[in-house]
Amino acid sequence: MTSAGGYLPEELEAAQQRLDAMIEAQLEIGRAQAEGWRNFLTVASGLLAAVLVLKGRENVAELPGGYRLAVVVLVASGLVLLLVAAFAAASAAHGRPGDVLEYPHAAKLLDWEERERKRIADRIRVTRWATVLGVVATAAGILITWVAPAPDDPAQTVRVQTRTETLCGELLAADGSGVTVKVKPAAGGKGEGKETVRHFTWQRDAVSLAPADTC
């Protein structure tokens, strides 16, 4: 025989006993919730610190544009997903802060417990997938910093002293046989605006080579 809400009398009796115990322990329950959510804040802070510390290349700003954007998006997404996972886990374990039963009675408690079971199951699923996706996204972002091509070295400007003139340009190569320079034309000179690649042989063409700030 069923009673209020379609529950058996023995179910209502057991629920009433649990409800009486919950009413007597309201202060302890509230404090336990507060402690659980305080622990969530600690976890969230730790996740933020861990994601900021874990990195590949020292300076992400040096990565090429596409790689840099991918790293930022992946690491930021990973952090958000991990925070969502931690929040869902805390919500499943400790409930919603301030969540109380208004005008409680045994049948209402049983209804609430059924809703809570479904809510906890949903939060656990969210925690599982958000954790997996967050770890994968963060790891992928860090991996990209390891495999991304290194930035090109800045061009080195040099002055080449030949037997007849001094030329300024971008150093392309230098070895024991000579030096190759992309020569910049002198301002106002013939062929202004055009650069030419020239190779100078030591002693025969080039006498000395020195770095220069600008041409």
C-alpha distance (Angstrom), angle and dihedral (degrees) to the residues before:
residue distance angle dihedral
M1 . . .
T2 3.80 . .
S3 3.77 129.3 .
A4 3.81 136.1 -169.1
G5 3.77 113.9 -8.1
G6 3.80 92.4 7.3
Y7 3.82 93.2 -72.8
L8 3.80 125.4 137.9
P9 3.81 117.3 -111.6
E10 3.79 92.0 -114.8
E11 3.84 89.8 52.5
L12 3.77 90.2 52.1
E13 3.78 91.9 47.4
A14 3.82 92.5 51.1
A15 3.80 90.4 45.6
Q16 3.79 90.9 50.9
Q17 3.80 90.0 53.7
R18 3.81 90.8 50.9
L19 3.79 90.4 46.5
D20 3.80 91.7 52.0
A21 3.79 89.5 50.2
M22 3.83 91.2 48.9
I23 3.80 91.8 50.2
E24 3.79 90.9 51.7
A25 3.81 91.4 47.8
Q26 3.83 98.6 44.9
L27 3.80 93.1 119.3
E28 3.81 93.3 50.1
I29 3.81 91.1 46.1
G30 3.80 91.1 51.6
R31 3.77 92.0 48.8
A32 3.81 91.4 48.2
Q33 3.81 89.7 52.5
A34 3.79 91.0 49.7
E35 3.80 91.0 50.4
G36 3.81 91.6 48.7
W37 3.80 93.4 51.5
R38 3.79 90.4 44.6
N39 3.81 87.2 56.4
F40 3.80 88.5 50.6
L41 3.81 90.0 57.2
T42 3.80 89.0 51.6
V43 3.81 90.9 50.7
A44 3.81 91.7 47.4
S45 3.81 91.6 51.1
G46 3.81 90.2 47.9
L47 3.80 91.8 50.7
L48 3.79 91.2 50.9
A49 3.81 91.7 49.9
A50 3.82 92.5 46.0
V51 3.81 94.1 50.9
L52 3.80 91.6 47.7
V53 3.81 92.4 48.6
L54 3.82 96.7 44.5
K55 3.77 107.1 81.4
G56 3.73 141.0 135.6
R57 3.78 115.8 -147.8
E58 3.79 113.3 33.4
N59 3.80 96.3 -122.7
V60 3.81 117.0 33.5
A61 3.80 89.5 -172.8
E62 3.81 88.1 72.3
L63 3.82 92.1 62.8
P64 3.82 119.8 102.6
G65 3.80 113.0 -91.5
G66 3.82 98.8 -100.6
Y67 3.81 93.8 45.3
R68 3.80 91.8 46.5
L69 3.81 92.2 52.5
A70 3.81 91.5 47.4
V71 3.81 91.8 51.5
V72 3.80 93.1 49.2
V73 3.82 93.4 47.3
L74 3.81 94.8 45.6
V75 3.80 96.8 45.2
A76 3.81 92.8 44.4
S77 3.82 90.9 47.8
G78 3.80 90.5 48.0
L79 3.79 91.5 52.2
V80 3.81 92.5 48.8
L81 3.81 92.0 48.3
L82 3.81 92.3 49.1
L83 3.79 90.6 49.7
V84 3.81 89.7 49.9
A85 3.81 89.4 50.4
A86 3.80 92.0 50.4
F87 3.81 91.5 46.9
A88 3.80 92.9 49.1
A89 3.80 91.1 48.2
A90 3.80 92.0 50.6
S91 3.80 90.6 46.9
A92 3.81 91.2 50.7
A93 3.80 92.8 48.1
H94 3.80 100.6 40.7
G95 3.81 106.8 20.6
R96 3.78 126.5 -137.0
P97 3.81 114.9 -36.7
G98 3.80 110.3 -105.6
D99 3.80 93.4 11.8
V100 3.82 105.7 153.4
L101 3.80 137.9 165.6
E102 3.79 111.4 -111.8
Y103 3.79 115.8 -146.1
P104 3.80 89.8 -5.8
H105 3.75 124.7 -153.9
A106 3.81 133.3 160.1
A107 3.84 97.8 -92.6
K108 3.79 91.7 47.8
L109 3.78 90.5 50.0
L110 3.80 91.1 53.7
D111 3.83 90.7 49.9
W112 3.79 89.8 49.5
E113 3.82 92.2 49.2
E114 3.80 90.2 52.6
R115 3.81 91.2 51.7
E116 3.79 90.5 46.5
R117 3.81 92.3 53.3
K118 3.79 90.2 53.9
R119 3.79 92.3 44.7
I120 3.81 92.6 49.9
A121 3.82 91.2 48.7
D122 3.82 89.7 52.0
R123 3.82 91.8 48.6
I124 3.80 91.5 49.9
R125 3.81 91.0 52.9
V126 3.80 90.0 49.8
T127 3.81 90.5 48.1
R128 3.79 92.7 50.8
W129 3.80 97.3 49.4
A130 3.79 96.1 37.6
T131 3.81 90.1 52.2
V132 3.80 93.5 49.7
L133 3.81 94.1 45.6
G134 3.81 92.6 43.0
V135 3.80 93.4 52.7
V136 3.82 91.9 45.3
A137 3.82 92.9 48.8
T138 3.80 93.5 47.5
A139 3.80 92.9 46.2
A140 3.81 91.3 48.0
G141 3.80 91.0 51.4
I142 3.79 91.9 51.2
L143 3.80 91.7 44.9
I144 3.79 90.7 54.8
T145 3.80 90.1 57.7
W146 3.82 88.1 56.7
V147 3.81 97.5 49.0
A148 3.82 100.9 34.8
P149 3.81 114.5 111.1
A150 3.76 116.4 -97.9
P151 3.80 116.4 -107.0
D152 3.76 115.8 -97.4
D153 3.77 114.7 -97.2
P154 3.79 111.7 -107.7
A155 3.79 114.5 -100.5
Q156 3.79 113.6 -96.0
T157 3.78 115.7 -132.9
V158 3.81 116.0 -147.4
R159 3.80 140.7 173.7
V160 3.80 117.9 -132.2
Q161 3.78 117.8 -157.3
T162 3.80 111.7 -153.6
R163 3.81 127.7 -179.8
T164 3.78 91.0 -93.3
E165 3.82 108.6 25.3
T166 3.79 149.5 4.6
L167 3.78 117.0 -110.9
C168 3.78 129.5 -169.2
G169 3.79 127.5 -156.8
E170 3.79 149.8 112.1
L171 3.80 116.4 -50.4
L172 3.79 110.7 -123.5
A173 3.80 101.6 168.6
A174 3.77 140.7 -12.9
D175 3.81 131.4 -174.2
G176 3.76 141.1 142.8
S177 3.79 93.4 -68.6
G178 3.77 99.7 50.1
V179 3.76 149.4 -59.8
T180 3.80 132.5 -84.8
V181 3.77 117.8 -150.1
K182 3.79 135.6 176.7
V183 3.78 96.6 -132.7
K184 3.78 119.7 -144.8
P185 3.80 114.6 -148.1
A186 3.76 118.4 -116.4
A187 3.78 115.2 -102.1
G188 3.77 111.3 -92.4
G189 3.79 91.7 11.0
K190 3.76 129.0 125.2
G191 3.77 113.1 -73.7
E192 3.80 93.1 20.6
G193 3.79 113.1 -176.0
K194 3.82 95.5 30.8
E195 3.78 126.0 103.1
T196 3.79 123.9 -154.3
V197 3.78 131.2 -163.9
R198 3.79 112.4 -129.9
H199 3.78 133.4 177.8
F200 3.80 119.8 -148.0
T201 3.78 122.8 -163.3
W202 3.77 115.7 -141.7
Q203 3.78 116.0 -102.1
R204 3.78 94.0 -1.8
D205 3.84 95.3 60.7
A206 3.80 110.3 -3.1
V207 3.76 124.6 49.1
S208 3.82 102.1 176.9
L209 3.79 142.4 -1.9
A210 3.82 125.1 -150.5
P211 3.81 134.4 171.6
A212 3.79 117.7 -108.8
D213 3.78 133.2 -164.6
T214 3.80 94.6 -141.6
C215 3.77 139.0 -11.5
